[in-house]
Amino acid sequence: MPQLNFIQAINSALAEEMERDPLTFLMGEDVVLGAFGATKGLIDKFGAKRVRNTPISEAGFVGAAVGAAMAGTRPICEVEFASFFYCAFDQVCNQAAKLRYMSGGQARLPITFRAVFGAMGGAAAQHSETVYAQFLSVPGLKLVVPSGPADMKGLLKSAIRDDNPVIVFEHGGLGRLKEEVPAGDHLVALGKAAVKREGKDVTLVAIGAMVPKALKVADKLAKDNVSVEVIDPRTLMPLDEETILGSLAKTNRIVVADEGHLRGGAAADIASMVAEKGFDSLDAPVKRVASLDVPIPFSPPLERAAVADEARIERAIRELLGN
Amino acid sequence: MDVGKDKLLEMYRSMQKIRHFESSIRDLAMANEIPGFVHVSIGEEASATGICAALRKTDRITSTHRGHGHLIAKGGRLDKMMAEIFGKRSGYCKGKGGSMHIVDFSLGILGANGIVGAGLPIATGSALAAVIAGRDEVSACFFGDGASNEGTFHESLNLAAIWKLPVVFVCENNGFGEFTPMQTVTSVKDIAVRAQGYGIPGHIVDGNDVMEVYQYATEAVARARAGEGPTLLECKTYRWEGHVVGEQAFLGEEAYRKKTEVEEWKRKCPIIRFHQWCLEGGKISEAELKKIVSETEKELDEAIAFARSSELPDVSEVTDDVYV
């Protein structure tokens, strides 16, 4: 199996899917050059018709992706940083998410949005936000948050083939993370969580960049004979409730770790689902680990203070287990 | 321009259908027989008809919250439209869209849209799809003078211009954005001049003259189909009714325009004007035009009866069609 990093995994998923379907095309800010390297070289393979630099005008080109999808093509639309979605909220939330429903099922919107998110070291609030929670209350979208190269490739390929609008959130801090990625047509189903590590004392649901951190914490706690089961939901919409509740039924304790904010965040959403549907399995209250409710600051020590980290995950687990 | 008799009859029928449909909707709304907000386009029949007459069935349109006329001009069925506005299962969107969101993909109608300016990037993208797929389809985008102040207007014209996309941007300038006169909120007197800022042709068109609209539309569509890029047409027209049916109840009469102004525009009725033009030189006989009116009345009566007798959606359908 080839070793790929996150960026290479994205690049190979895009190339394979564009190869597969001539109606698939790529549009977005600086996709020709590939601002983060993910789309690098695709123009040489697929030409200027199918790899299009857009002007910096998110409402215009995100809306154009919606129209292109409704008119029978399969756009992959890159919004460089996820915070820029705010400039195109109508096109994502009022148009892409709703037009199938509002048209009584006539519209088909096979759009894949890709965007980099998360704190990545001194980018400040307008380039560091974890925005997927903003879309959790918008029915009609699918939300994907991969945590490593193999899942990235498989989930992105599934997203591109999906006939619904899917947003794939790519954490900017995971770019150089390398792992083995299955060769060939590697697909990961949307809506299926992964058990990243089995354990029996506590379930740790970790999202996106929290997954590698969660695994490190689990390794560390194992030395103290604490067995942590790490679940990566991989997609927040749809959410694999069954896997999460199944794990809870085994461990009877649960921590949800996310880089988003505490209030109204993805961790809050999962925690409330667990409280409602898994109450009988709980031996202790559900715990959330999330970022502080402040805009992500610029200065490195402040950024580290704001964002959820390994120490906070570890502390939450120890508190939950009373040790 | 030389236009065949069949085309003239088709255009006349379209204008009559719009007028009758919209008048009925106004009356039904005032009688509280239909739910929600409705926005009718009485007085604006020529722009919808002239543009769509220049399009093929496989071409696509996007429309606005005031969209019934565009949809009828593109071939939308009155019965399914009416049923949708009644919120019935037999409507175009199974009762989930309503007046502001009617869609018929089989006719290239990508939808009326409740968000002002939202259709502009969608039509631009629809034109992009034609280029990607290698099909010579054109997209026409209806929007109002109000939408020309939205960011999406500017972003879409720029995008369509740089990529030379086959799209025709049609501003129906009826003088008002909701209840606000256009000249108090818009930096230019004519929206068409904004085309210059994007390096594309822009034309001011008499929006009450269906033949003039048709002529400009034909040229813009040909240009788009030839790969020469977008055109902005500004059809100057007027809405006889308010922004939303029933607005007098909360605004009062003459809240933002004088009755005399409305009367003045009624004298420029696009249908009477076209009617007289058709009769001149014996292009069409009075009897032929009258026949179209009576056929339209019958079709409309049937559409209302269909809508009234159709079933409401079953509540079990509420979760259908969120995802494919």
Interface residues (C-beta under 8 A of the other chain):
Chain A: L23 F25 K49 R50 R52 T54 P55 S57 A59 G60 F61 V62 G63 A64 A65 V66 G67 A68 A69 M70 A71 G72 T73 P75 D90 Q91 N94 Q95 L99 R100 Y101 M102 S103 G104 G105 Q106 A107 R108 P139 G140 K142 D162 D163 N164
Chain B: R60 T62 G91 Y92 C93 K94 G95 K96 G97 H101 V103 D104 F105 L110 G111 N113 G114 I115 A118 L120 P121 I122 A123 T124 G125 S126 A127 L128 A129 A130 V131 I132 A133 E137 S139 G151 T152 H154 E155 S156 N158 L159 I162 W163 D320 D321 V322 Y323 V324
